[in-house]
Amino acid sequence: MSDTESNTEFHGHGRSELDEFRDSWQRELQAQATSANASEADHLQAKAEILYRTAVKLEQMGKVYDALPFYRKATQIVPDIEFKFYEQQKLTNNDATKKFQNLANDFAKQLDLGTSDFEQRDDAIIIDLYEKFQRDLSQDEAYAGKLVMSSRDSNVLTTGLHISNLPPEIIIRIFRWVVSAQLDMRSLEQCAAVSKGFYVYARSEELWRLACVKVWGQNVGTLEAQDIQSSSVYSSWRDMFIRRERVHFSGCYISKTTYLRMGENSFQDQFYRPVQLVEYYRYIRFMPDGKVLMMTSADEPAQGVNKLKQPHNTRPDVLHGRYRLFGNTVTLVLQKNQARQQTQGYMRQRRGSIMPVDEDANNATHFLIELRITNTPKRPCAQLVWSHYTLVQKRNKVDINSDFDLTDAKYPPLWFSPVRSYHLDADAPLA
């Protein structure tokens, strides 16, 4: 063998070993990269899993608002974490699942969010949404001290003014129009669901204090003790408005009375005597300004409530009056429509001329009613029970009192029924 052939064989053999070394080195690098990627993916999935698990526990405890940030972070890390978490729950005995659980526990210890640690840190979570939203708005730099943040692009020039640029006094004034003089608190609660800032504005103590004064007037008292009959202590004016006995303004109190009435004998058949079933409804509507309307009619509630829609009702079958709240008792003083009584004044001859005479000068009829406010398991202050009913007739400056026998058959309790059409327009702000 010549030297040239030997060198060629050596170099050829050397290139083969070098190629094998390079291939082996590349395989090792790929294996390490794959292992690193798998380790990172496992770590991210474990992180997303513990965040998702924490959110599930918070939601099971009823703290939905606290669970939302954990759900959001978990889906940002692993978009399909919900499905992977569900699959892992079915494979609890799998080795891979145990591996992920161990990684999740290690990650939980690093974040101080483990199961035992989470239970110990449960007191740090604020249950009151009002305090939570105040804290969130004060810590978020995007709001810059405001309760409402604008979604407009600051680089775009606009001529309109966003509500976030209004001072708090103006926004509270707008909310007073939302409540209105009709005390439409349902609309206020709907505004509170718009954003965190609107929620804080809707919990303003000034709004709820004005609402309490509107309902109880001089007997509103203080948060510590309202009057002699009530010694309850309330945490806020809103708490007083919700818990204290009162009447509702967003609908009618309705009762249905049914009885049998015997008819007259027939002329041809003396042994047959008809029996008539009589049904009628009694409607009572309260208004925040102290006025009350009462009507007895055979109309069904769908038609009867519409007759009390206008506060200044001139219907002859509607009684007008005023009411006062005394603890859990509401007292009503009613009389017939004054305009109708004046037009029904009789005409008499006086010195050769016919002149109208007002019957109310010497004769008047008033209805004095006392109702007791009771609660139901589903809704507070939803029932009115009859306590006293007196008819006062004034004849020639002499009062004649007649008390009614308040049996359950003739005077059943009145149940509250909401009527949405009563609060369609706001005539004046809450004052």
TORSE-973260 format. One record per residue (C-alpha): residue in three letters; x, y negated, z; residue number from 1. Coordinates in Angstrom, 3 decimals. Example, Ala and Ser with C-alpha at 12.3 -4.5 7.8 and 13.67 -1.06 7.14 Angstrom:
! TORSE-973260
(ala; (12.300; 4.500; 7.800); 1)
(ser; (13.670; 1.060; 7.140); 2)
***
This chain:
! TORSE-973260
(met; (0.000; 0.000; 0.000); 1)
(ser; (1.363; -3.328; -0.961); 2)
(asp; (1.544; -6.382; 1.235); 3)
(thr; (-1.109; -8.150; -0.834); 4)
(glu; (-3.647; -5.362; -0.348); 5)
(ser; (-2.914; -5.237; 3.389); 6)
(asn; (-3.483; -8.966; 3.805); 7)
(thr; (-6.693; -8.813; 1.801); 8)
(glu; (-8.020; -5.985; 3.960); 9)
(phe; (-7.063; -7.822; 7.146); 10)
(his; (-8.728; -11.048; 6.090); 11)
(gly; (-11.812; -9.216; 4.949); 12)
(his; (-12.002; -7.374; 8.252); 13)
(gly; (-11.454; -10.658; 10.148); 14)
(arg; (-14.272; -12.467; 8.322); 15)
(ser; (-16.624; -9.622; 9.224); 16)
(glu; (-15.854; -9.861; 12.955); 17)
(leu; (-16.258; -13.642; 12.826); 18)
(asp; (-19.644; -13.331; 11.199); 19)
(glu; (-20.743; -10.812; 13.794); 20)
(phe; (-19.568; -13.140; 16.569); 21)
(arg; (-21.468; -16.073; 15.050); 22)
(asp; (-24.629; -13.995; 14.657); 23)
(ser; (-24.390; -12.763; 18.216); 24)
(trp; (-23.797; -16.298; 19.507); 25)
(gln; (-26.807; -17.653; 17.586); 26)
(arg; (-28.991; -14.861; 18.965); 27)
(glu; (-27.905; -15.725; 22.492); 28)
(leu; (-28.639; -19.411; 21.927); 29)
(gln; (-32.063; -18.621; 20.509); 30)
(ala; (-32.811; -16.321; 23.424); 31)
(gln; (-31.748; -19.005; 25.905); 32)
(ala; (-33.839; -21.627; 24.074); 33)
(thr; (-36.832; -19.312; 23.997); 34)
(ser; (-36.399; -18.555; 27.685); 35)
(ala; (-36.083; -22.259; 28.483); 36)
(asn; (-39.183; -23.097; 26.447); 37)
(ala; (-41.119; -20.305; 28.101); 38)
(ser; (-39.974; -21.441; 31.527); 39)
(glu; (-41.004; -25.036; 30.766); 40)
(ala; (-44.349; -23.897; 29.389); 41)
(asp; (-44.934; -21.777; 32.488); 42)
(his; (-44.048; -24.740; 34.677); 43)
(leu; (-46.431; -27.053; 32.814); 44)
(gln; (-49.225; -24.501; 32.935); 45)
(ala; (-48.649; -23.977; 36.652); 46)
(lys; (-48.756; -27.741; 37.198); 47)
(ala; (-51.972; -28.062; 35.211); 48)
(glu; (-53.460; -25.088; 37.037); 49)
(ile; (-52.896; -26.514; 40.505); 50)
(leu; (-54.343; -29.857; 39.427); 51)
(tyr; (-57.373; -28.125; 37.943); 52)
(arg; (-57.775; -25.944; 41.044); 53)
(thr; (-57.653; -29.036; 43.258); 54)
(ala; (-60.309; -30.720; 41.124); 55)
(val; (-62.557; -27.660; 41.416); 56)
(lys; (-62.270; -27.694; 45.204); 57)
(leu; (-63.073; -31.392; 45.349); 58)
(glu; (-66.127; -30.917; 43.144); 59)
(gln; (-67.341; -28.041; 45.302); 60)
(met; (-67.106; -30.355; 48.315); 61)
(gly; (-69.317; -32.876; 46.546); 62)
(lys; (-66.519; -35.398; 45.857); 63)
(val; (-66.963; -35.699; 42.123); 64)
(tyr; (-65.307; -39.114; 41.819); 65)
(asp; (-62.190; -37.788; 43.563); 66)
(ala; (-62.106; -34.732; 41.294); 67)
(leu; (-62.194; -36.668; 38.013); 68)
(pro; (-58.540; -37.902; 38.138); 69)
(phe; (-57.286; -34.338; 38.737); 70)
(tyr; (-59.372; -32.999; 35.846); 71)
(arg; (-58.010; -35.737; 33.600); 72)
(lys; (-54.355; -35.065; 34.502); 73)
(ala; (-54.778; -31.305; 34.070); 74)
(thr; (-56.254; -31.632; 30.583); 75)
(gln; (-53.536; -34.087; 29.585); 76)
(ile; (-50.871; -31.501; 30.405); 77)
(val; (-52.702; -28.467; 28.995); 78)
(pro; (-55.762; -29.371; 26.888); 79)
(asp; (-57.302; -25.886; 27.134); 80)
(ile; (-56.559; -25.405; 30.850); 81)
(glu; (-60.255; -24.787; 31.517); 82)
(phe; (-60.319; -21.658; 29.352); 83)
(lys; (-56.922; -20.418; 30.581); 84)
(phe; (-58.017; -20.915; 34.189); 85)
(tyr; (-61.168; -18.929; 33.503); 86)
(glu; (-59.188; -16.079; 31.909); 87)
(gln; (-56.733; -16.009; 34.806); 88)
(gln; (-59.581; -15.670; 37.269); 89)
(lys; (-60.572; -12.426; 35.569); 90)
(leu; (-56.975; -11.096; 35.605); 91)
(thr; (-56.098; -11.593; 39.255); 92)
(asn; (-54.204; -8.292; 39.442); 93)
(asn; (-52.077; -8.989; 36.391); 94)
(asp; (-48.349; -9.512; 36.922); 95)
(ala; (-48.325; -12.577; 34.703); 96)
(thr; (-51.106; -14.116; 36.750); 97)
(lys; (-49.235; -13.501; 39.964); 98)
(lys; (-46.216; -15.144; 38.390); 99)
(phe; (-48.226; -18.226; 37.491); 100)
(gln; (-49.739; -18.308; 40.963); 101)
(asn; (-46.295; -18.217; 42.548); 102)
(leu; (-45.141; -21.054; 40.311); 103)
(ala; (-48.303; -22.978; 41.141); 104)
(asn; (-47.743; -22.516; 44.861); 105)
(asp; (-44.161; -23.740; 44.524); 106)
(phe; (-45.331; -26.755; 42.573); 107)
(ala; (-48.066; -27.400; 45.143); 108)
(lys; (-45.503; -27.473; 47.907); 109)
(gln; (-43.483; -30.026; 45.960); 110)
(leu; (-46.560; -32.232; 45.509); 111)
(asp; (-47.818; -31.588; 49.035); 112)
(leu; (-51.134; -30.393; 47.524); 113)
(gly; (-51.247; -26.772; 48.702); 114)
(thr; (-54.384; -25.167; 50.076); 115)
(ser; (-53.476; -25.618; 53.731); 116)
(asp; (-51.898; -29.001; 53.098); 117)
(phe; (-54.940; -30.103; 51.106); 118)
(glu; (-57.250; -29.220; 53.980); 119)
(gln; (-55.064; -31.191; 56.347); 120)
(arg; (-55.070; -34.169; 53.948); 121)
(asp; (-58.880; -34.066; 53.542); 122)
(asp; (-59.351; -36.939; 55.997); 123)
(ala; (-57.344; -39.223; 53.728); 124)
(ile; (-59.958; -38.996; 50.973); 125)
(ile; (-62.475; -41.818; 51.282); 126)
(ile; (-66.054; -40.598; 51.174); 127)
(asp; (-67.672; -44.036; 50.946); 128)
(leu; (-67.670; -45.061; 47.291); 129)
(tyr; (-67.832; -48.753; 48.204); 130)
(glu; (-64.529; -48.559; 50.104); 131)
(lys; (-62.995; -46.294; 47.468); 132)
(phe; (-63.867; -48.615; 44.585); 133)
(gln; (-62.637; -51.653; 46.503); 134)
(arg; (-59.326; -49.899; 47.103); 135)
(asp; (-59.051; -48.783; 43.478); 136)
(leu; (-59.779; -52.272; 42.141); 137)
(ser; (-57.302; -53.893; 44.505); 138)
(gln; (-54.505; -51.441; 43.626); 139)
(asp; (-55.035; -51.444; 39.868); 140)
(glu; (-52.838; -54.118; 38.305); 141)
(ala; (-54.974; -54.194; 35.142); 142)
(tyr; (-57.801; -55.927; 37.000); 143)
(ala; (-55.532; -58.731; 38.277); 144)
(gly; (-57.695; -59.470; 41.291); 145)
(lys; (-61.006; -59.229; 39.361); 146)
(leu; (-63.783; -56.711; 39.864); 147)
(val; (-64.667; -56.484; 36.171); 148)
(met; (-62.097; -55.931; 33.418); 149)
(ser; (-62.560; -56.988; 29.808); 150)
(ser; (-62.067; -54.400; 27.048); 151)
(arg; (-61.290; -57.028; 24.420); 152)
(asp; (-57.906; -57.265; 22.754); 153)
(ser; (-56.039; -60.234; 24.142); 154)
(asn; (-54.384; -60.818; 20.756); 155)
(val; (-57.748; -61.366; 19.055); 156)
(leu; (-59.135; -64.888; 19.269); 157)
(thr; (-62.814; -64.942; 20.328); 158)
(thr; (-65.185; -67.809; 21.030); 159)
(gly; (-67.501; -65.874; 23.368); 160)
(leu; (-66.965; -65.657; 27.118); 161)
(his; (-66.702; -62.212; 28.676); 162)
(ile; (-68.500; -61.539; 31.939); 163)
(ser; (-65.181; -60.722; 33.603); 164)
(asn; (-64.200; -64.404; 33.260); 165)
(leu; (-67.172; -65.577; 35.327); 166)
(pro; (-66.599; -66.424; 38.999); 167)
(pro; (-68.109; -64.057; 41.587); 168)
(glu; (-70.717; -66.642; 42.590); 169)
(ile; (-72.199; -66.673; 39.090); 170)
(ile; (-72.277; -62.870; 38.880); 171)
(ile; (-74.043; -62.663; 42.249); 172)
(arg; (-76.535; -65.221; 40.924); 173)
(ile; (-77.161; -62.964; 37.917); 174)
(phe; (-77.715; -60.015; 40.240); 175)
(arg; (-80.254; -62.071; 42.189); 176)
(trp; (-82.177; -62.426; 38.940); 177)
(val; (-81.918; -58.651; 38.450); 178)
(val; (-83.521; -58.060; 41.849); 179)
(ser; (-85.948; -60.975; 41.247); 180)
(ala; (-88.651; -62.158; 43.596); 181)
(gln; (-90.433; -58.793; 43.111); 182)
(leu; (-87.574; -56.974; 44.892); 183)
(asp; (-86.798; -54.682; 41.969); 184)
(met; (-84.094; -52.748; 43.796); 185)
(arg; (-84.289; -49.916; 41.274); 186)
(ser; (-82.850; -52.197; 38.574); 187)
(leu; (-80.076; -53.211; 40.977); 188)
(glu; (-79.123; -49.578; 41.521); 189)
(gln; (-79.062; -49.038; 37.760); 190)
(cys; (-76.652; -51.979; 37.388); 191)
(ala; (-74.454; -50.428; 40.059); 192)
(ala; (-73.927; -47.396; 37.802); 193)
(val; (-72.312; -49.482; 35.030); 194)
(ser; (-68.794; -49.776; 36.495); 195)
(lys; (-66.834; -49.935; 39.714); 196)
(gly; (-66.977; -53.715; 39.751); 197)
(phe; (-70.758; -53.763; 39.289); 198)
(tyr; (-71.036; -51.176; 42.053); 199)
(val; (-69.166; -53.458; 44.445); 200)
(tyr; (-71.245; -56.476; 43.404); 201)
(ala; (-74.484; -54.500; 43.861); 202)
(arg; (-73.466; -53.689; 47.454); 203)
(ser; (-73.101; -57.366; 48.363); 204)
(glu; (-74.359; -57.944; 51.893); 205)
(glu; (-75.894; -61.266; 50.869); 206)
(leu; (-78.176; -59.595; 48.327); 207)
(trp; (-79.434; -56.982; 50.752); 208)
(arg; (-79.810; -59.496; 53.596); 209)
(leu; (-82.043; -61.657; 51.409); 210)
(ala; (-84.057; -58.562; 50.506); 211)
(cys; (-84.528; -57.692; 54.188); 212)
(val; (-85.619; -61.249; 54.986); 213)
(lys; (-88.060; -61.065; 52.087); 214)
(val; (-89.636; -57.909; 53.529); 215)
(trp; (-89.716; -58.579; 57.290); 216)
(gly; (-89.573; -62.367; 57.403); 217)
(gln; (-89.022; -63.731; 60.894); 218)
(asn; (-89.082; -60.219; 62.354); 219)
(val; (-86.008; -59.123; 60.415); 220)
(gly; (-83.794; -59.362; 63.511); 221)
(thr; (-80.145; -58.355; 63.367); 222)
(leu; (-78.245; -55.217; 62.465); 223)
(glu; (-77.802; -54.266; 66.116); 224)
(ala; (-81.447; -54.519; 67.279); 225)
(gln; (-84.387; -55.709; 65.221); 226)
(asp; (-87.214; -56.104; 67.715); 227)
(ile; (-88.640; -54.682; 70.898); 228)
(gln; (-90.342; -51.778; 69.155); 229)
(ser; (-87.236; -50.765; 67.215); 230)
(ser; (-83.836; -50.266; 68.802); 231)
(ser; (-82.075; -48.746; 65.805); 232)
(val; (-78.589; -49.822; 64.842); 233)
(tyr; (-77.792; -50.135; 61.144); 234)
(ser; (-74.379; -50.152; 59.504); 235)
(ser; (-75.339; -52.704; 56.833); 236)
(trp; (-78.279; -54.672; 55.472); 237)
(arg; (-78.686; -52.082; 52.753); 238)
(asp; (-78.865; -49.381; 55.411); 239)
(met; (-81.628; -51.365; 57.118); 240)
(phe; (-83.544; -51.772; 53.862); 241)
(ile; (-83.411; -48.011; 53.223); 242)
(arg; (-84.031; -46.616; 56.715); 243)
(arg; (-86.374; -49.108; 58.339); 244)
(glu; (-90.136; -48.614; 58.018); 245)
(arg; (-91.612; -50.750; 55.246); 246)
(val; (-93.992; -50.602; 52.291); 247)
(his; (-92.956; -50.058; 48.688); 248)
(phe; (-93.551; -52.711; 46.028); 249)
(ser; (-92.861; -50.775; 42.829); 250)
(gly; (-96.229; -49.052; 42.694); 251)
(cys; (-99.579; -48.400; 44.399); 252)
(tyr; (-100.743; -46.470; 47.443); 253)
(ile; (-103.590; -44.242; 46.251); 254)
(ser; (-106.089; -41.999; 48.016); 255)
(lys; (-108.853; -39.822; 46.582); 256)
(thr; (-112.158; -39.345; 48.417); 257)
(thr; (-114.611; -36.603; 47.492); 258)
(tyr; (-118.014; -35.865; 49.039); 259)
(leu; (-121.379; -34.327; 48.197); 260)
(arg; (-124.500; -36.456; 48.004); 261)
(met; (-127.995; -35.000; 47.958); 262)
(gly; (-130.312; -36.248; 45.230); 263)
(glu; (-134.067; -36.755; 45.252); 264)
(asn; (-136.586; -33.959; 44.692); 265)
(ser; (-138.010; -33.590; 41.227); 266)
(phe; (-141.651; -34.658; 40.732); 267)
(gln; (-142.510; -31.415; 38.988); 268)
(asp; (-140.413; -29.053; 41.138); 269)
(gln; (-140.551; -29.865; 44.863); 270)
(phe; (-138.254; -26.970; 45.776); 271)
(tyr; (-135.322; -28.140; 43.621); 272)
(arg; (-133.031; -30.795; 45.091); 273)
(pro; (-129.936; -31.730; 43.064); 274)
(val; (-126.481; -32.134; 44.628); 275)
(gln; (-124.059; -34.697; 43.230); 276)
(leu; (-120.292; -34.566; 43.592); 277)
(val; (-118.949; -38.083; 44.140); 278)
(glu; (-115.259; -38.910; 43.610); 279)
(tyr; (-113.610; -42.284; 43.936); 280)
(tyr; (-110.138; -43.703; 44.494); 281)
(arg; (-108.841; -46.404; 46.784); 282)
(tyr; (-105.851; -48.451; 45.573); 283)
(ile; (-103.640; -50.731; 47.674); 284)
(arg; (-100.784; -52.726; 46.194); 285)
(phe; (-98.316; -54.705; 48.327); 286)
(met; (-96.200; -57.604; 47.073); 287)
(pro; (-92.998; -59.019; 48.585); 288)
(asp; (-94.514; -62.466; 49.224); 289)
(gly; (-96.949; -61.039; 51.791); 290)
(lys; (-99.968; -60.668; 49.500); 291)
(val; (-101.946; -57.448; 49.130); 292)
(leu; (-104.609; -56.236; 46.712); 293)
(met; (-107.142; -53.509; 47.450); 294)
(met; (-109.675; -51.902; 45.146); 295)
(thr; (-112.138; -49.029; 45.361); 296)
(ser; (-113.038; -47.569; 41.993); 297)
(ala; (-114.071; -44.367; 40.268); 298)
(asp; (-111.383; -44.889; 37.619); 299)
(glu; (-108.543; -42.409; 37.394); 300)
(pro; (-105.106; -43.654; 38.563); 301)
(ala; (-103.922; -44.061; 34.958); 302)
(gln; (-106.570; -46.748; 34.464); 303)
(gly; (-106.917; -47.981; 38.028); 304)
(val; (-103.317; -49.134; 38.508); 305)
(asn; (-103.559; -51.378; 35.442); 306)
(lys; (-106.323; -53.393; 37.100); 307)
(leu; (-103.885; -54.402; 39.851); 308)
(lys; (-101.037; -55.303; 37.526); 309)
(gln; (-101.644; -59.071; 37.740); 310)
(pro; (-101.027; -60.504; 41.236); 311)
(his; (-103.578; -63.305; 40.650); 312)
(asn; (-106.376; -60.938; 39.806); 313)
(thr; (-109.880; -62.416; 39.489); 314)
(arg; (-111.805; -59.168; 39.195); 315)
(pro; (-114.850; -59.080; 41.481); 316)
(asp; (-114.085; -55.551; 42.710); 317)
(val; (-110.578; -56.463; 43.913); 318)
(leu; (-110.075; -57.634; 47.504); 319)
(his; (-107.335; -60.191; 48.140); 320)
(gly; (-105.501; -60.731; 51.401); 321)
(arg; (-102.258; -60.760; 53.289); 322)
(tyr; (-100.352; -58.250; 55.389); 323)
(arg; (-97.762; -58.153; 58.174); 324)
(leu; (-95.325; -55.462; 59.291); 325)
(phe; (-95.049; -54.584; 62.994); 326)
(gly; (-92.680; -51.658; 63.411); 327)
(asn; (-94.292; -48.689; 61.644); 328)
(thr; (-97.710; -50.413; 61.444); 329)
(val; (-98.913; -52.639; 58.627); 330)
(thr; (-101.903; -54.928; 59.292); 331)
(leu; (-104.099; -56.156; 56.424); 332)
(val; (-106.631; -58.996; 56.361); 333)
(leu; (-108.730; -58.895; 53.172); 334)
(gln; (-111.708; -60.713; 51.708); 335)
(lys; (-113.545; -60.851; 48.440); 336)
(asn; (-112.490; -63.082; 45.605); 337)
(gln; (-113.045; -66.703; 46.648); 338)
(ala; (-113.744; -67.910; 43.098); 339)
(arg; (-116.532; -65.379; 42.651); 340)
(gln; (-118.111; -66.192; 45.998); 341)
(gln; (-118.176; -69.874; 45.172); 342)
(thr; (-119.847; -69.276; 41.781); 343)
(gln; (-122.455; -67.053; 43.457); 344)
(gly; (-123.525; -69.845; 45.826); 345)
(tyr; (-127.223; -70.239; 45.743); 346)
(met; (-128.938; -73.372; 44.403); 347)
(arg; (-131.283; -75.248; 46.629); 348)
(gln; (-133.306; -78.430; 46.481); 349)
(arg; (-131.894; -81.363; 48.437); 350)
(arg; (-133.439; -84.833; 48.181); 351)
(gly; (-134.860; -84.215; 44.744); 352)
(ser; (-131.670; -82.826; 43.166); 353)
(ile; (-130.269; -79.350; 42.692); 354)
(met; (-126.801; -78.966; 44.308); 355)
(pro; (-124.541; -75.910; 44.613); 356)
(val; (-123.892; -74.685; 48.122); 357)
(asp; (-120.777; -72.685; 49.057); 358)
(glu; (-121.638; -69.544; 50.996); 359)
(asp; (-118.214; -69.516; 52.656); 360)
(ala; (-119.020; -72.614; 54.675); 361)
(asn; (-121.032; -70.664; 57.233); 362)
(asn; (-120.915; -67.056; 55.973); 363)
(ala; (-117.826; -64.975; 55.250); 364)
(thr; (-116.794; -61.327; 55.247); 365)
(his; (-113.333; -60.106; 56.182); 366)
(phe; (-111.843; -56.624; 56.307); 367)
(leu; (-109.293; -55.932; 59.053); 368)
(ile; (-107.246; -52.788; 58.404); 369)
(glu; (-104.355; -51.180; 60.290); 370)
(leu; (-102.287; -48.478; 58.600); 371)
(arg; (-99.438; -46.417; 60.028); 372)
(ile; (-96.367; -45.876; 57.824); 373)
(thr; (-95.181; -42.270; 57.778); 374)
(asn; (-92.349; -40.478; 56.017); 375)
(thr; (-92.348; -37.369; 53.877); 376)
(pro; (-89.504; -34.870; 53.432); 377)
(lys; (-88.797; -36.123; 49.896); 378)
(arg; (-89.442; -39.872; 50.209); 379)
(pro; (-89.480; -42.268; 53.173); 380)
(cys; (-92.455; -44.559; 53.797); 381)
(ala; (-94.497; -42.740; 51.158); 382)
(gln; (-97.722; -42.316; 53.147); 383)
(leu; (-100.157; -44.653; 54.897); 384)
(val; (-102.465; -43.220; 57.557); 385)
(trp; (-105.580; -45.084; 58.663); 386)
(ser; (-105.420; -46.363; 62.249); 387)
(his; (-108.179; -48.975; 62.430); 388)
(tyr; (-110.796; -50.453; 60.091); 389)
(thr; (-113.126; -53.279; 61.089); 390)
(leu; (-115.614; -55.331; 59.084); 391)
(val; (-115.991; -58.892; 60.388); 392)
(gln; (-119.067; -60.757; 59.138); 393)
(lys; (-119.515; -64.408; 59.942); 394)
(arg; (-123.129; -65.486; 60.001); 395)
(asn; (-124.001; -68.976; 61.164); 396)
(lys; (-120.613; -69.339; 62.884); 397)
(val; (-121.082; -66.068; 64.773); 398)
(asp; (-118.728; -63.131; 64.165); 399)
(ile; (-120.236; -59.661; 63.956); 400)
(asn; (-117.718; -56.808; 64.143); 401)
(ser; (-118.427; -53.342; 62.761); 402)
(asp; (-115.911; -50.546; 63.235); 403)
(phe; (-115.705; -47.712; 60.718); 404)
(asp; (-115.433; -44.075; 61.730); 405)
(leu; (-112.052; -43.054; 60.298); 406)
(thr; (-112.566; -39.406; 59.468); 407)
(asp; (-110.126; -37.559; 57.229); 408)
(ala; (-112.884; -36.775; 54.742); 409)
(lys; (-113.910; -40.408; 54.208); 410)
(tyr; (-110.520; -42.065; 54.725); 411)
(pro; (-107.738; -39.714; 53.655); 412)
(pro; (-104.112; -40.909; 53.778); 413)
(leu; (-102.851; -43.039; 50.929); 414)
(trp; (-99.875; -41.742; 48.962); 415)
(phe; (-97.406; -43.956; 47.155); 416)
(ser; (-97.168; -43.628; 43.379); 417)
(pro; (-94.530; -45.598; 41.381); 418)
(val; (-95.763; -47.742; 38.487); 419)
(arg; (-93.023; -48.823; 36.070); 420)
(ser; (-95.021; -51.599; 34.439); 421)
(tyr; (-95.165; -53.606; 37.676); 422)
(his; (-91.561; -54.825; 37.354); 423)
(leu; (-91.122; -55.565; 33.679); 424)
(asp; (-90.357; -59.297; 33.914); 425)
(ala; (-88.451; -61.392; 36.460); 426)
(asp; (-90.339; -64.594; 37.261); 427)
(ala; (-87.837; -65.982; 39.782); 428)
(pro; (-84.541; -64.942; 41.403); 429)
(leu; (-84.238; -63.457; 44.851); 430)
(ala; (-84.182; -66.331; 47.323); 431)
***
